[in-house]
Amino acid sequence: YVRFGGEYPKIRHRNMKMDVGCLAYICNTVGNVFAGQVVAETAKTLSERFGKVLQKRQNMTINRNETSVSINTQMDSLIPASKISNLTQGMFVGAVADNFDERIEQKIFHAEIVVDNEQVKRETARYVKIPQIIDFTDKDGNDTMQQQIDANYYRIKNEVRQIVADEIERIKADPELSHLIKDK
């Protein structure tokens, strides 16, 4: 399953409102996730899903008498929610699942789709306009689509009624089937 699109939906089950914790649970059942720019809880949920990485930090303090350097480590998000919230067009983040026989070492990624704009322009220049199959305007230029839809709807409804009536009559006339229809 791959989820494309925007924010995770608000999920309601009967009279119970499910919260973000439940959304995270649902998200965790998905093997492959690809996301463009998303914000708020969705970005936070994705960031948490991608995990953390150990970062080394170095601090240098300089005063009149001495210079001191301190080095410490800290766990930071691999892809922070703030970065996911600010992805530009063409940028996306994601995680992929692997199989037993096809292991994937680098499952989490932050990538960009590179578009050749010149190639896109050449392709769009060759587009052929889709021909109009039916025109719903009458001789006065009025749009009659809804009237034609309504007329077709009622015609089909009447045809179905007639088919049912004909079939009932056929069953009533057949001695082997007539017991299936009770007279009122």
Backbone as JSON, one array per atom type, in Angstrom:
{
  "sequence": "YVRFGGEYPKIRHRNMKMDVGCLAYICNTVGNVFAGQVVAETAKTLSERFGKVLQKRQNMTINRNETSVSINTQMDSLIPASKISNLTQGMFVGAVADNFDERIEQKIFHAEIVVDNEQVKRETARYVKIPQIIDFTDKDGNDTMQQQIDANYYRIKNEVRQIVADEIERIKADPELSHLIKDK",
  "N": [[0.85, -1.18, 0.0], [0.59, 2.17, -0.83], [0.62, 5.5, 0.14], [-0.56, 8.38, -1.26], [-0.91, 11.91, -1.64], [-2.53, 14.39, 0.43], [-2.95, 15.5, 3.75], [-3.25, 13.19, 6.54], [-6.38, 11.62, 6.86], [-9.14, 12.66, 8.96], [-10.4, 10.3, 11.05], [-13.34, 8.58, 11.69], [-15.07, 6.28, 13.61], [-18.01, 4.82, 13.91], [-19.44, 6.18, 16.73], [-17.13, 7.04, 17.77], [-14.38, 9.11, 18.07], [-11.33, 9.05, 16.51], [-8.0, 9.71, 17.39], [-4.81, 11.4, 16.79], [-2.92, 9.58, 17.68], [-4.06, 7.18, 16.98], [-4.06, 7.54, 14.25], [-1.34, 7.47, 13.79], [-0.9, 4.83, 14.38], [-2.34, 3.59, 12.31], [-0.87, 4.6, 10.19], [1.51, 3.28, 10.69], [0.97, 0.75, 9.8], [1.39, 0.74, 7.17], [3.51, -0.17, 4.53], [5.05, 1.21, 2.56], [5.71, 4.62, 2.21], [5.2, 7.75, 0.76], [5.65, 11.17, 0.68], [4.81, 14.51, -0.02], [4.9, 18.0, 0.61], [3.58, 18.32, 3.75], [1.79, 19.29, 6.69], [1.7, 20.16, 10.22], [0.29, 17.76, 12.38], [0.53, 15.57, 10.65], [3.06, 15.9, 9.45], [4.62, 15.71, 11.76], [4.03, 13.09, 12.57], [5.07, 11.63, 10.39], [7.78, 12.38, 10.61], [8.43, 11.23, 13.07], [8.08, 8.59, 12.37], [10.2, 8.18, 10.59], [12.34, 8.19, 12.27], [15.26, 8.69, 14.45], [18.59, 10.09, 14.52], [21.96, 9.85, 15.62], [23.59, 12.74, 16.48], [26.58, 14.61, 16.39], [27.75, 17.26, 18.32], [29.62, 20.26, 18.47], [30.95, 22.62, 20.6], [32.38, 25.79, 20.98], [33.98, 27.87, 23.2], [35.16, 31.05, 23.78], [37.1, 33.09, 25.76], [38.78, 35.84, 27.48], [41.03, 34.64, 28.66], [41.15, 31.93, 27.93], [40.38, 29.22, 25.63], [37.77, 27.02, 25.18], [36.64, 23.81, 24.23], [33.83, 21.85, 23.73], [32.41, 18.69, 23.22], [29.52, 17.0, 22.41], [26.85, 14.57, 22.17], [23.69, 14.07, 20.55], [20.34, 12.96, 20.06], [18.66, 13.49, 17.13], [15.91, 14.22, 14.93], [15.76, 12.32, 11.97], [14.57, 13.21, 9.57], [13.32, 16.16, 10.1], [10.12, 17.42, 11.27], [9.72, 20.08, 10.63], [11.21, 20.37, 8.28], [9.79, 18.66, 6.56], [7.41, 20.05, 6.48], [8.11, 22.21, 4.97], [8.79, 21.48, 2.39], [9.57, 21.97, -1.02], [8.04, 22.3, -4.3], [8.26, 19.29, -6.09], [9.98, 18.1, -4.32], [10.26, 15.38, -2.04], [9.65, 13.06, 0.66], [10.19, 9.84, 2.13], [9.6, 6.34, 2.9], [10.51, 3.01, 2.31], [9.49, -0.42, 2.08], [11.1, -3.59, 2.4], [11.7, -6.88, 0.97], [11.99, -10.36, 1.94], [13.8, -11.64, 0.21], [14.85, -9.52, -1.14], [16.58, -7.3, 0.09], [16.7, -3.97, 1.29], [18.98, -1.55, 1.89], [19.04, 1.27, 2.4], [16.31, 2.56, 3.48], [14.86, 4.84, 4.07], [14.27, 8.04, 2.7], [15.01, 11.28, 1.24], [14.19, 13.16, -1.33], [14.34, 14.55, -4.71], [12.31, 15.26, -7.48], [13.44, 15.62, -10.63], [12.65, 17.73, -13.17], [12.61, 18.07, -16.62], [12.1, 20.9, -17.98], [12.13, 21.96, -20.58], [11.74, 19.7, -22.17], [9.17, 19.01, -21.31], [7.74, 21.22, -22.27], [8.05, 20.79, -25.03], [6.65, 18.39, -25.31], [4.04, 19.13, -24.47], [3.42, 20.93, -26.47], [2.89, 19.28, -28.58], [0.47, 18.16, -27.97], [-2.78, 16.97, -28.75], [-5.93, 18.35, -29.18], [-8.68, 17.17, -27.32], [-11.36, 15.68, -28.93], [-14.72, 16.96, -29.2], [-17.36, 15.01, -28.29], [-20.12, 15.0, -27.9], [-22.5, 17.59, -27.99], [-24.13, 19.63, -25.75], [-25.62, 21.89, -26.14], [-28.44, 23.74, -27.18], [-30.19, 25.0, -30.14], [-30.48, 27.66, -29.47], [-28.34, 28.2, -27.92], [-28.42, 27.41, -25.28], [-27.52, 25.49, -22.4], [-28.27, 22.17, -22.26], [-27.7, 19.9, -20.85], [-28.38, 18.92, -18.21], [-31.16, 18.57, -18.49], [-31.21, 16.57, -20.45], [-29.92, 14.51, -19.09], [-31.77, 14.09, -17.01], [-34.0, 13.29, -18.57], [-33.02, 10.89, -19.7], [-32.65, 9.44, -17.33], [-35.32, 9.15, -16.35], [-36.43, 7.79, -18.53], [-34.97, 5.37, -18.49], [-35.76, 4.45, -15.98], [-38.52, 4.03, -16.41], [-38.34, 2.06, -18.4], [-37.22, -0.02, -16.92], [-39.3, -0.48, -15.08], [-41.21, -1.43, -16.9], [-39.94, -3.76, -17.83], [-39.9, -5.25, -15.45], [-42.7, -5.5, -15.0], [-43.44, -6.96, -17.31], [-42.0, -9.3, -16.86], [-43.16, -10.24, -14.5], [-45.74, -10.82, -15.44], [-45.06, -12.85, -17.26], [-44.12, -14.82, -15.5], [-46.45, -15.3, -14.0], [-48.03, -16.44, -15.98], [-46.8, -18.84, -16.48], [-47.23, -22.13, -15.59], [-45.47, -23.6, -13.96], [-44.08, -21.68, -12.59], [-45.86, -19.87, -11.52], [-46.64, -20.08, -8.85], [-44.78, -18.63, -7.47], [-45.48, -15.99, -7.35], [-47.55, -14.11, -5.41], [-50.95, -13.3, -5.37], [-52.54, -10.23, -4.63]],
  "CA": [[0.0, 0.0, 0.0], [1.33, 3.43, -0.9], [-0.3, 6.61, 0.36], [-0.23, 9.62, -1.94], [-1.9, 12.94, -1.35], [-2.31, 15.36, 1.48], [-2.94, 15.16, 5.17], [-3.98, 12.0, 6.94], [-7.77, 12.0, 7.1], [-9.74, 12.48, 10.27], [-11.11, 9.04, 10.96], [-14.39, 8.37, 12.67], [-15.63, 4.93, 13.6], [-19.28, 4.93, 14.62], [-19.51, 7.42, 17.51], [-15.83, 7.22, 18.41], [-13.44, 9.94, 17.31], [-9.97, 8.55, 16.65], [-7.07, 10.84, 17.42], [-3.56, 11.28, 16.05], [-2.27, 8.33, 18.07], [-4.64, 6.14, 16.15], [-3.57, 7.77, 12.89], [0.03, 6.98, 13.75], [-1.0, 3.38, 14.33], [-2.74, 3.25, 10.94], [0.3, 4.92, 9.37], [2.54, 2.27, 10.91], [0.64, -0.5, 9.12], [1.72, 0.92, 5.76], [4.9, -0.51, 4.27], [5.7, 2.24, 1.76], [5.12, 5.95, 2.38], [5.8, 8.84, 0.0], [4.9, 12.38, 1.03], [5.3, 15.83, -0.38], [4.75, 18.93, 1.72], [2.44, 18.17, 4.65], [2.04, 20.13, 7.86], [1.11, 19.86, 11.53], [0.4, 16.42, 12.93], [0.99, 14.62, 9.63], [4.52, 16.06, 9.35], [5.18, 15.19, 13.0], [3.89, 11.64, 12.52], [6.06, 11.13, 9.43], [9.12, 12.58, 11.17], [8.62, 10.19, 14.09], [8.21, 7.3, 11.68], [11.52, 8.08, 9.97], [13.28, 7.91, 13.34], [16.26, 9.67, 14.87], [19.98, 9.77, 14.23], [22.87, 10.42, 16.61], [24.31, 13.89, 15.93], [27.67, 15.09, 17.23], [27.77, 18.72, 18.38], [30.86, 20.8, 19.01], [30.8, 23.98, 21.1], [33.65, 26.44, 21.28], [33.81, 29.07, 24.01], [36.4, 31.82, 23.82], [37.11, 34.27, 26.62], [40.08, 36.51, 27.47], [42.13, 33.81, 29.13], [41.24, 30.57, 27.37], [39.4, 28.73, 24.66], [37.38, 25.65, 25.54], [35.83, 23.1, 23.24], [33.09, 20.71, 24.28], [31.77, 17.85, 22.2], [28.49, 16.12, 22.97], [25.99, 13.93, 21.17], [22.26, 14.26, 20.79], [19.48, 12.29, 19.08], [17.82, 14.42, 16.37], [15.09, 13.59, 13.9], [16.43, 12.09, 10.69], [13.93, 14.22, 8.72], [12.47, 16.89, 11.04], [8.78, 17.84, 10.82], [9.84, 21.42, 10.02], [11.69, 20.18, 6.91], [8.67, 18.07, 5.81], [6.41, 21.11, 6.32], [8.6, 23.24, 4.05], [9.26, 20.91, 1.13], [9.12, 22.72, -2.2], [7.5, 21.48, -5.37], [9.22, 18.33, -6.62], [10.7, 17.46, -3.22], [9.43, 14.46, -1.28], [10.31, 12.18, 1.62], [9.49, 8.57, 2.16], [10.21, 5.12, 3.42], [10.08, 1.84, 1.54], [9.63, -1.72, 2.73], [11.81, -4.55, 1.56], [11.24, -8.27, 1.01], [13.0, -11.28, 2.47], [14.82, -11.93, -0.79], [15.33, -8.26, -1.73], [16.85, -6.38, 1.19], [17.02, -2.59, 0.92], [19.78, -0.97, 2.98], [18.6, 2.65, 2.66], [14.85, 2.53, 3.34], [14.3, 6.18, 4.26], [14.9, 8.94, 1.73], [14.58, 12.66, 1.02], [14.63, 13.25, -2.72], [13.74, 15.57, -5.57], [12.0, 14.87, -8.85], [14.03, 16.61, -11.52], [11.81, 17.84, -14.35], [13.2, 18.74, -17.77], [11.03, 21.81, -18.41], [12.14, 22.09, -22.04], [11.11, 18.49, -22.69], [7.74, 19.13, -21.01], [7.19, 22.19, -23.23], [7.97, 20.14, -26.35], [5.56, 17.41, -25.27], [2.73, 19.8, -24.42], [3.18, 21.57, -27.76], [2.38, 18.24, -29.5], [-0.83, 17.65, -27.52], [-3.91, 17.12, -29.66], [-7.13, 18.67, -28.41], [-9.65, 16.07, -27.25], [-12.54, 16.09, -29.71], [-16.0, 17.0, -28.51], [-18.16, 13.89, -28.77], [-21.52, 15.42, -27.93], [-22.7, 18.99, -27.59], [-25.38, 19.74, -25.02], [-26.25, 23.2, -26.32], [-29.49, 23.72, -28.19], [-30.02, 25.98, -31.22], [-30.44, 29.0, -28.89], [-27.11, 28.33, -27.14], [-28.67, 27.02, -23.89], [-26.96, 24.2, -21.99], [-29.39, 21.25, -21.98], [-27.15, 18.66, -20.32], [-29.16, 18.41, -17.08], [-32.44, 18.1, -18.99], [-30.98, 15.29, -21.13], [-29.63, 13.52, -18.05], [-33.05, 13.78, -16.37], [-34.83, 12.53, -19.51], [-32.46, 9.53, -19.75], [-32.93, 8.8, -16.04], [-36.73, 8.75, -16.3], [-36.64, 6.79, -19.57], [-34.43, 4.11, -17.98], [-36.62, 4.03, -14.87], [-39.75, 3.49, -17.0], [-38.0, 0.8, -19.06], [-37.05, -1.03, -15.86], [-40.66, -0.8, -14.61], [-41.86, -2.25, -17.93], [-39.29, -5.08, -17.81], [-40.39, -5.94, -14.25], [-44.11, -5.85, -15.23], [-43.47, -8.03, -18.3], [-41.47, -10.51, -16.23], [-44.2, -10.7, -13.57], [-46.78, -11.43, -16.27], [-44.53, -14.11, -17.79], [-44.07, -15.79, -14.4], [-47.84, -15.65, -13.68], [-48.57, -17.27, -17.06], [-46.1, -20.12, -16.49], [-47.77, -22.96, -14.5], [-44.42, -24.05, -13.05], [-43.53, -20.54, -11.84], [-46.92, -18.99, -11.02], [-46.72, -20.13, -7.38], [-43.79, -17.69, -6.91], [-46.07, -14.66, -7.21], [-48.79, -14.15, -4.65], [-51.9, -12.25, -5.74], [-52.92, -9.41, -3.48]],
  "C": [[0.89, 1.23, 0.0], [0.32, 4.54, -0.73], [0.24, 7.83, -0.36], [-1.23, 10.66, -1.47], [-1.53, 13.75, -0.15], [-2.3, 14.78, 2.87], [-3.64, 13.84, 5.43], [-5.4, 12.41, 7.26], [-8.15, 11.87, 8.55], [-10.6, 11.23, 10.17], [-12.14, 8.96, 12.07], [-14.91, 6.95, 12.51], [-16.84, 4.95, 14.51], [-19.3, 6.23, 15.4], [-18.17, 7.75, 18.16], [-14.92, 8.06, 17.53], [-12.03, 9.41, 17.58], [-9.0, 9.72, 16.55], [-5.79, 10.52, 16.66], [-2.82, 10.0, 16.42], [-2.77, 7.18, 17.24], [-4.18, 6.3, 14.71], [-2.15, 7.26, 12.75], [0.03, 5.46, 13.67], [-1.36, 2.93, 12.92], [-1.57, 3.49, 10.0], [1.34, 3.82, 9.5], [2.2, 0.93, 10.28], [1.01, -0.44, 7.65], [3.2, 0.61, 5.56], [5.66, 0.59, 3.56], [4.97, 3.56, 1.94], [5.91, 6.95, 1.56], [4.99, 10.07, 0.33], [5.61, 13.61, 0.49], [5.12, 16.72, 0.84], [3.46, 18.64, 2.48], [2.79, 18.92, 5.93], [1.45, 19.49, 9.12], [1.35, 18.41, 11.94], [0.9, 15.39, 11.91], [2.51, 14.69, 9.49], [5.2, 15.47, 10.58], [5.15, 13.66, 13.0], [4.91, 11.03, 11.57], [7.47, 11.24, 9.99], [9.42, 11.51, 12.22], [8.8, 8.83, 13.45], [9.61, 7.11, 11.1], [12.62, 7.88, 11.01], [14.28, 9.03, 13.61], [17.65, 9.16, 14.52], [20.85, 10.47, 15.28], [23.7, 11.52, 15.95], [25.41, 14.31, 16.92], [27.67, 16.62, 17.16], [29.09, 19.17, 19.02], [30.61, 22.25, 19.37], [32.18, 24.56, 21.38], [33.34, 27.72, 22.04], [35.16, 29.77, 24.1], [36.2, 32.98, 24.79], [38.53, 34.83, 26.64], [41.24, 35.58, 27.78], [42.28, 32.48, 28.4], [40.16, 30.3, 26.32], [39.06, 27.3, 25.08], [36.46, 25.08, 24.45], [35.13, 21.95, 23.94], [32.39, 19.98, 23.13], [30.74, 16.98, 22.92], [27.64, 15.55, 21.84], [24.53, 14.1, 21.57], [21.49, 13.52, 19.7], [18.57, 13.34, 18.44], [17.03, 13.65, 15.33], [15.88, 13.46, 12.61], [15.9, 13.07, 9.64], [12.96, 14.97, 9.62], [11.13, 17.3, 10.42], [8.85, 19.2, 10.14], [10.33, 21.32, 8.57], [10.57, 19.61, 6.03], [7.62, 19.14, 5.53], [6.82, 22.15, 5.29], [9.17, 22.68, 2.76], [8.73, 21.74, -0.03], [8.62, 21.74, -3.25], [8.59, 20.57, -5.94], [10.01, 17.6, -5.55], [9.74, 16.51, -2.5], [10.3, 13.63, -0.34], [9.56, 10.86, 1.63], [10.28, 7.46, 2.81], [9.66, 3.96, 2.6], [10.31, 0.58, 2.35], [10.4, -2.65, 1.8], [11.18, -5.93, 1.71], [12.34, -9.14, 1.59], [14.14, -11.49, 1.49], [15.38, -10.68, -1.47], [15.5, -7.21, -0.63], [17.21, -5.0, 0.64], [17.75, -1.97, 2.11], [19.25, 0.4, 3.38], [17.1, 2.74, 2.42], [14.22, 3.91, 3.41], [15.03, 7.15, 3.34], [14.25, 10.32, 1.73], [15.1, 12.97, -0.37], [13.91, 14.36, -3.47], [13.48, 14.96, -6.94], [12.54, 15.97, -9.74], [13.24, 16.59, -12.82], [12.56, 18.62, -15.43], [12.12, 19.63, -18.37], [10.98, 21.98, -19.93], [11.47, 20.89, -22.7], [9.6, 18.54, -22.47], [7.08, 20.1, -21.99], [7.04, 21.57, -24.61], [6.82, 19.14, -26.4], [4.2, 18.09, -25.29], [2.42, 20.51, -25.73], [2.6, 20.57, -28.77], [1.01, 17.7, -29.09], [-1.89, 17.93, -28.57], [-5.15, 17.36, -28.8], [-8.1, 17.49, -28.46], [-10.9, 16.51, -27.99], [-13.81, 16.07, -28.86], [-16.89, 15.92, -29.11], [-19.63, 14.28, -28.88], [-21.61, 16.85, -27.41], [-24.08, 19.1, -26.95], [-26.03, 21.12, -25.15], [-27.3, 23.1, -27.43], [-29.26, 24.83, -29.21], [-29.96, 27.42, -30.71], [-29.2, 29.23, -28.03], [-27.27, 27.98, -25.67], [-28.08, 25.64, -23.6], [-28.12, 23.29, -21.56], [-28.91, 19.93, -21.37], [-28.02, 18.1, -19.2], [-30.52, 17.89, -17.54], [-32.28, 16.74, -19.69], [-30.67, 14.18, -20.14], [-30.93, 13.1, -17.37], [-33.94, 12.94, -17.28], [-34.34, 11.09, -19.62], [-32.77, 8.77, -18.47], [-34.37, 8.29, -16.01], [-37.06, 7.7, -17.36], [-36.17, 5.42, -19.09], [-35.3, 3.57, -16.86], [-37.91, 3.41, -15.4], [-39.49, 2.17, -17.72], [-37.83, -0.32, -18.05], [-38.41, -1.44, -15.32], [-41.36, -1.73, -15.61], [-41.27, -3.65, -17.97], [-39.8, -5.89, -16.62], [-41.84, -6.38, -14.46], [-44.22, -7.0, -16.22], [-43.02, -9.36, -17.68], [-42.48, -11.09, -15.25], [-45.32, -11.4, -14.34], [-46.31, -12.77, -16.83], [-44.53, -15.19, -16.72], [-45.49, -16.24, -14.04], [-48.42, -16.61, -14.72], [-47.93, -18.66, -17.12], [-46.59, -20.97, -15.32], [-46.7, -23.42, -13.5], [-43.87, -22.93, -12.18], [-44.6, -19.7, -11.16], [-47.05, -18.99, -9.51], [-45.75, -19.14, -6.72], [-44.37, -16.3, -6.68], [-47.41, -14.8, -6.52], [-49.68, -13.01, -5.11], [-52.33, -11.51, -4.49], [-54.4, -9.5, -3.23]]
}
